[in-house]
Amino acid sequence: MSENLLKGKRGIITGALDENSIAWKTALKAKEQGAKFVLTNAPIAMRMGAIQDLAKECDTIVVPADATSVEDIEKLYAEAKEFLGGNFDFLLHSIGMSPNVRKGREYGDLNYDWVQKSWDVSALSFHKMMQVAEKQDVMNEWGSIIGLSYIAAQRVYPFYSDMAEAKAILESIARSYGYRFGKLKNVRVNTISQSPTKTTAGTGIGGFDAFYNYAEALSPLGNAPSEACADYIIAMFSDLTRYVNMQNLFHDGGYSCTGITEEIVEKFSDKK
Ligand code: NAI
């Protein structure tokens, strides 16, 4: 693996809850590749304490911020800028949560206050992070901003509930802000659409095991593990991908382009 892909780069990594989190793996790899960054998560996630261990390992600090609060994001950027000694080259939005999914509400019986909460936490927070970054002018030229998405933005996964719309909004925000930030500061904005991954957010979705195994069977390469997702994020933060902008990038072992496999044909064939 090449080294120092992110040498001299500074940034913010949201969403590291525990060692399974995609953001956790990304932080370790960003450190390995020479980046300096600040970790952040919702104040409520601090209680678990694990993120402090990660911070120690990465020689950094944790600044609590609720990503739905513009005020918290403003404070986060101000503190991070002081700690890092300059503006940012990358931002990772690795945040998702739906009260409807958590509490098992069906798509035909959604609690609309919770829908607002799902969309605010999982999608609008991405816009807020960028709008505050623009207003505070904290992004360096040729910076890179990534959000994490899922294929339920394009296709129906019944148990994904109101998170499907959240991801569709997230991807749309990446396009719109990728245009705006591109023009303003040559900053690119993309989403990575990741395979099902065994994390707290992932396994909280009803029927997760089934669609994890199904995707594993359908993908020619199998499901992309979280470490590989972290590698892709690092590549997207590096200068090797400077002209990739406004894209939803599938990172799924080929799942999204596969209609059927020989094994599935065999399984469903009438001739046994
Ligand atoms: P995770 O549960 O480790 O991370 C989700 C994070 O969101 C947690 O750290 C949580 O504290 C944070 N969060 C929730 N509400 C917040 C708020 N108000 N302010 C700030 N942070 C808040 O799970 P994972 O899988 O690493 O999730 C990261 C991203 O990857 C999410 O956007 C998720 O939807 C996405 N993703 C996950 C997949 C999976 O199967 N695990 C598949 C495709 C995308």
Residues whose N, C-alpha, C, O or C-beta is under 5 A from the ligand:
A	BS01	NAI	G15 A16 L17 N20 S21 I22 A23 N41 A42 A45 A65 D66 A67 T68 S94 I95 G96 M97 V121 L148 S149 Y150 Q194 S195 P196 T197 T199 T200 A201 G202
